[in-house]
Amino acid sequence: MGGVAFTLELQRSKIENPNSKMKKAILLAGGAGTRLFPLTKIVCKQLLPIYDKPMICYPLATLMLGGLREVLIISTPKDLPMLQDYLADGAQLGIRIEYAAQPKPEGIAQAFLIGAKFIRESGASLILGDNIFYGKLDFYRDALAIERGACIFGYQVRDPERYGVVEFDAEGKAISLEEKPKEPKSHFAVPGLYVYDDQVVDLCRTLRPSGRGELEITDLNLLYLQRNELHVKLLSRGMAWLDTGTTATLLEASNYIATIEHRQGLKIACLEEVALRMGFITQSDLAKIIDGLPKNEYRDYLRMVCDEGPSSGPEPVG
């Protein structure tokens, strides 16, 4: 970011942790999209445009930039075919994508029960399909290197009552978590990006539905907090977190992405570029992708990226 050049070796040294058990990721792209009706009557929520790319590109790019190449996408039975048609099995991006259905929106934590066979003995990261992170992702790569416990993030917002909220003591240690509290104990919301160790499935099996009839992600995080195994990292002011669950935030996110892309001449969450820069695909692979694309601005951008090669230009960001 910021025009700083990098080499593939340097980037790999930052993101790879051969001892980490957290190699897999779940992208939860479920929900009925009721707040975005009538848009979601005709198309899957996660395929709605955020400026020049479908919404799902942004969380998937975050996972890829974290070095994760095994992804389970969970969505509704209605929306899964559309997502599969768009992303296929991920081979074109040098990753592996599997799919699973969430018949009813019964909580974020339910994703780990649905994905139990996918996770197996591994830990896993989870990202929500309507969350966008823009900026350097070192905080995420560091979290993926945690060997024991879970890691969540705190982001200062002016309306914390809309989110899960984390409270800290005088030493900066997390001491409580609340889901959409009427009287928040801090202004730090918990974004939809989480990292868990290999205990996560077993712990989710102990959860009971909340008053909303859902398996709450906050309840899962509380279990880790009670075990003194919950890490909380605060996101810096230079990091942008956007939630695109309403028509207003959808427009705000599109305007934000458009402003940055127009200013820099670089794309955000361009999956093919991320795959090349991360070493998931080669220049030859990208050239084949480009040959199959229609002649437009996106193709021209990928041609520029391909000509530059994998280890030149600024680091792509989420």
N, C-alpha and C positions, 0 to 999 in steps of 0.2 A: 504494500500500500504506500501511497505517497511518492511513487516513482522510484523506490529503492529496488535495485536489481538484485536478483538472487540466483543461485545455482541449484540444480536439482539435488545435489549432494547435501548442500546446506539445509535445504528444506526437509529432506528426509531425516537428517540428524535431529531436527526439531520435533518431528511428529512420530517417528517410529519408536516404539518401546516394546522390544521382543518379549519382555517379561509380563506385560500387561495381559490380563485375561479379557479385557473389554475390547473385543475385536468385531462385535456385531452391533447392529443398530436396528431400531424399530422406528418407522416413520408412520405416525398415527394420522391418517387422513380420513377420519370418520366423521360422524355427525351428520345431522339432517340438513345443516345449512339454513335453518329457519330464519336467522337474522339477515340472510342475504336473499331471501325470497323477494321477487320471483326469478332472480337470476339463476338460482339453483334448481329451478323447475326444469330448465332446459340443458344444464350442463353440470358436471361434478364441480363442487366448490373449489377443490384444489387444482382444477384446470381453468379457473377464471384468470384473466390476465392481470398481472402486476406489471404495468407498463408494457414491455415487449416480450415477456415470457410467462408461461403458466405459473401459477402460485407455487406448485409443488417443486419447481426447480430450485427455489431459494432454500428450503430446509434440506433438500437432497444435496445441494452444493455444500452446505455447512457440514454435513456428515462426511462427504468426500474430502473436504479440506481438512477434516480431522484425521484423515487417513483410513477411514472405515470403508470397506469394500463389500461387505455382506449385509444386505439391507432387506428387512421384511416390511412391506407396505401393507398396512391394515386399513380397510375402508369398508363401506357398506356394500352389500351384494349388488345393489343397483350401480354403484360407481366403479367397482373393481374392473369391469370390462373396459371402460374408457381409459383408466389409468394403465392397464396392461397394454392397450393398443398404443398408448403414447410412449411408454418406457420399455415395453417388452421385458426381456430378462436381464437387461442392463449390460449385455455383452458388448454392445457398441461403445459403452463408456468404460469398459474394462472392469466392471463390477458385477456382482451377482445380486439380482433382485428376485425375491419371492413375494407371494401375495397371500393374504388371508382375510377372511370376512369377519366383520363385527356386525352381527345382525341387528343389534340394538345398541344405542349409545349408553352403555352401563358403566361409564367411568374410564378415566385415563389409565388407571392401574390395571384394568382388565386386559390391556394390551399385552401384559406379560404372561397372563394365563393363556390368551389366544396364541401367543408366540412361544410357548414353553418348549415345543419340539424344535423350533428354530434356534432358540437360545442354548438348549441342552445344558452343558456344564459350564458355559461361558458366562461372563458378565455381559451387560448390554447397555447401550445408550438409547435414549428415547427422545425424539423431537416431534413436536406437533406440526401438522401440515400447514397451519396458517400462521406460523411464526417465522419472522425474517430477522436475521442477525447480520449487521453490516459493520465491518471493521476487522482488525487483526484478531485471529482466533487462537492466540497463544493460551488464553485462559481455558479454552476447551481442550486443547491438546494436553495441557497440564493435568486437567481433570481426568482424561482418559488414561493417564499413567498411574492413577491411584490404584493400589493393589488390594486394598480392603476398605469396605464401606461404600458410601454413596456420595455423590457430589451434586449439589444444586447451585443455582446462581441467584444473586440479588441485584435488582436493577431499580434505581430510584425513580418513582413515578409520583405524579400529583394526585392521582385517584386510586390509592392502593386498595380501597374497598372492592374494586372490581376483580381482584386477583387473590391468589394465595400470598400471604404476607409472612415474612420472617422477621423475628425480633432478636436483637442482640443485647448482650450485657455491656458493662462499661469497658471490658477488655476486648470487645468485638466478637465474642463467641455467641453463636446462635443458641437461643434458649427457648424459643417457642415458634410454632408455625400455626397459622390459622387460614382457613379457606373462606375467602370473601367476607371478612369480618365487618360488622356494622361500625365498629370503633377500632380501626387499625392501630396496632402498637408501634408501627414504624411506617416509613414511606418506601420500604424496599419490597417490591413485588418479586415473585419467583417466576421467571420466564419458562416457556415450554420447552426446555432443554435440560435433560437429566442424564446422569451417569450412575450405573449401579453395578455392584459386584455380583458374584455367582450365588448370593443368597436371595436374589430378588424374587425369583419364582416362588420359592418356599415361603417367603414372607408375604407375598401377595395372596397365597392360599389361606393365610390366617385372617385376612381382612374380611370385614362384614360391610354390607351396603350402608351408606349413610342415609340420612333422612330424605335425600334426593333420590334414593334408590341406586346409587352409584358406588363403585369402588374408587375412593378418592385417592389421588396421588399424594395429597397432603398427609393422609393417614399412613401411607407407605413411608413417606419421609420421616414422619414422627417415630415410626418403629426404629429407623436408623438413628434418629436423634436420641431416643431412649437408650440405645446401645452405645452411645457415645461414638458412633461411626458415621456421623453425617458431617461432610465438609461443605462449607458455604463460601463461594468466591464471589466477591462484589465486582460487577462489571464497571469499567471506567467510564468517565463522562465522554470519552471519545468513541465509545461503542454505541451503536444504535440497535435497539430492539423494537420491532414493529409487529403488532398483532393485527391481522387483517380479517377479523371475523365479522365486521359490519361494513355497510356500503361506504360510510364515511372514512373508516380506516383503510378500506380498500383503495379509495381515491387518494388518500394521503400517502400511502405507501407507493402508489404508482408515480405520484408527483415527485416524491423523494428520490426514487430510483432514476426517474427521467432526468432530474436536475444533475445528479452526480454523473450519469453516463454522458450527458451532453457536455458537461464541463471537462471531463477527462478524456473522452473518446474511447473509453474502455467499458466493457459490459460487466455487470454484476450477475453472478450465478449463471454464467454461460457454461453449461455442463460439459460440453465438448472441450472448451478451453481448460476447465478445471481438470478434466481427465488427462489432458496432455501435460499440463504443468506438474501434476502429481505423479506422472510416470505410469499412469494406468493404461494409456494407449500411446502409440508411436505417431510420428509425423505421417508415416505411410497410412496408418489407420485413419487419421483425421482426414487425409486427402481423399480417401475412399468415401468417407461420410459426406464431405463437401461435394463430391461428384454427384451424389444423389439428391442434393438440395436444389430447390428452385432458385432462380437468379433474383436475389434481393439483398437488402442491406445486411441481414444476418449472415448470409453466405459470404459476402464480401469481408465481413469482420473475421469470420473463421479462416478465410484465405490469408488474411494478414497475420493471424495468430500462427497458422501453419508455417508460413514463410519465416516467421521469427524463430521458430523452434521451441523446444520444451523448456529451455533454461535461460531465456532472455525475456526482458520486459518485467513490469511490476508484478508482484505476487497477486493472484486473483483473490478476491475476498468474497465472503458469503453474500 
